[in-house]
Amino acid sequence: MKDSIEHFISKIENEFEDIPEGSLNSNTNFREDFDWSSVNALILFSLLNIEYDVIITAEDIKPAETIQDLYNIVQSKTQ
């Protein structure tokens, strides 16, 4: 994956209207720090599929807690 963690975060912030720009960082716990729901999970999965051509499942992100964890999962699937 060519995107930096900052660019990855920016894409997530742009996708979710209720997340103010600049409010996320690599240590943000995405499950606790914004409204994590099944709908938002589907939006995130779709974003990652479109932007990075990867398919992420609920099992893939089950151990993930932070934005950095998500970034690492996407990176591992794009290599």
N, C-alpha and C positions, 0 to 999 in steps of 0.2 A: 504494500500500500504506500502510495507516495505522499498522502496527506500527513501533515504534522498533527499532533494531538490538539493543538489550538484550532486548526482548520476543522478537524473532526468535531470538536465541541461547538464551533460556530454553526456547522450544519445542523446539529441537534437543536441548538437554540433557535435557529431559523424555522425549523420544522414544527415546533410547538409554540403556539401563540401565547401561552400562559407563562413561558419562561423568558424573563427579560434578558436582553443581550448583555453578555459579560457576567452573568450571575453564576455560570457553571465553571468548574475547573476540574482538573484531572482527579482530584480527591473527593469530588462531590459524590455522595451516596445517592444514586439516581432513584432508588426505591424509597428513600426517606425524604429527600429534599424537593421532590415534586410529585404531583398526583400520579403515582404509578398504578395503572389499571390495565385490564386486558386490552382495552381500546388503545391506550398509549403504547403498550407492548407491540400491538399490530402496526401502529404507525412507525415505531422505531424499526421493526423488522423490515417493513416496506422501504423505509429510507435507506437502510443498510444494503438491501437488495438492489435498489436502483442506483445508488451512488457508488457502491463498491462491488457489485455483482457477486454478492455472497448470500447464502441462505443461512439465517440464524434461527435456531429453534429455542423453545422455552428451556429445553435441557441444556443448550449451549450457555445460556445466560444464568442458569440456576445458581452457580457458584459466584457469579459476578456481583459486586456491590458498588463499585465506583465507575466513573466514566473511564478511567484508565483501564479497568478490567475489560470493559466493552471494547475499547480501542485495541487492546491486546488480542481479544478474541477475533476481531475483524482482521487484524494483521496476520494472525496465524492462518486464517482461511484464505487470505489473498496470496500467500507465498507458495 
